[in-house]
Amino acid sequence: MTNTIWTDSIFRWAGSKRKLLPILINNVPNNYERYIEPFCGSACLFFAIKPMSAILSDINGELIHTFEQIKNTPSLIAKTLSNISVSKEIYDNYRQQKPTHLTDFERAIRFTYLNRNCFNGVYRTNQRGEFNVPMGTRTGEVPDEIRFIKCAEALKNAKLISQDFEKLLPDIQKNDFVYLDPPYAKKDYKGRGEYGPGAFQYEDITRMLTFLEEVNHRGANFLFSYAYDEELIQQLPQSWYWESVLVGRHVAGFSQHRKHVQEILVSNYKIKI
Ligand SMILES: C[S@@+](CC[C@H](N)C(=O)[O-])C[C@H]1O[C@@H](n2cnc3c(N)ncnc32)[C@H](O)[C@@H]1O
């Protein structure tokens, strides 16, 4: 897949679906009333298609809080960030700060600064829920003010919620389009705090499938992206569709170790690859 599609998304995010955007966009249903993303992360699909009505949800409270602040004060956030220099000393200082001791605005600045300058856009915490990713070497420039304003405009149409994906079920209605992109959990691997406390584990796949059955039952369309997993494929109802796709990814987080990995798309309508 060589085509790239622009998205106004602000954050660098491990597991972002930027590379899959051409296929994802091609598979967004033509007629839907609301866009719902229960594992939104950097929400790169949302910021590429900018739906008229949406719910963006994620278990990461700092992420959702920052989206809320960008929605309200995009220019102030962009200007403040552009005046903070990039250095390990400042990075480590932000990393040590406790979000609960900061104002709403300071929390958003801290989150965005750490995200733009951490190693590979990884969000990982220790057991106390404290962000513990070191500074990266190939860090991203802070996007310009115009990009923050464009994000804020798109976010004006979105309700933002921080919660476990399952809690979103009562909100889902007929004619919604639900795009789900949970972390690729591995069997017998509890993780090292990737995506923070309460993050999706391999055992949650069963919950996920029950969730999808209920989304389908409610008359909504869903598109679900995941790692290629035979056990998961075996559990899919016959009436659903799935396709495998090859995606170029950096392995073990290093740019020189790039290879094509097999992923799948699952849906309750026909998928175009
Ligand atoms: C692979 S990332 C999503 C990436 C996103 N599609 C993008 O393009 O940036 C998975 C997201 O799921 C969130 N997450 C993990 N466990 C969750 C849970 N149990 N409920 C809701 N969100 C969860 C993580 O915080 C992370 O942002």
The ligand as a Gaussian input file, in Angstrom:
#p B3LYP/6-31G(d) Opt

LIG

0 1
 C       -4.614000       0.854000      18.240000
 S       -5.048000       2.236000      19.217000
 C       -6.229000       3.092000      18.194000
 C       -5.538000       3.848000      17.139000
 C       -6.438000       4.738000      16.310000
 N       -7.269000       3.974000      15.407000
 C       -5.588000       5.705000      15.532000
 O       -5.596000       5.697000      14.303000
 O       -4.853000       6.459000      16.185000
 C       -6.064000       1.515000      20.437000
 C       -6.694000       2.489000      21.405000
 O       -7.557000       1.753000      22.272000
 C       -7.534000       2.363000      23.553000
 N       -8.009000       1.343000      24.522000
 C       -7.321000       0.311000      25.054000
 N       -8.115000      -0.448000      25.819000
 C       -9.350000       0.111000      25.782000
 C      -10.601000      -0.238000      26.353000
 N      -10.729000      -1.315000      27.145000
 N      -11.673000       0.548000      26.077000
 C      -11.541000       1.670000      25.308000
 N      -10.356000       2.053000      24.730000
 C       -9.279000       1.275000      24.951000
 C       -6.099000       2.801000      23.736000
 O       -5.991000       3.837000      24.698000
 C       -5.717000       3.223000      22.310000
 O       -5.861000       4.604000      22.141000

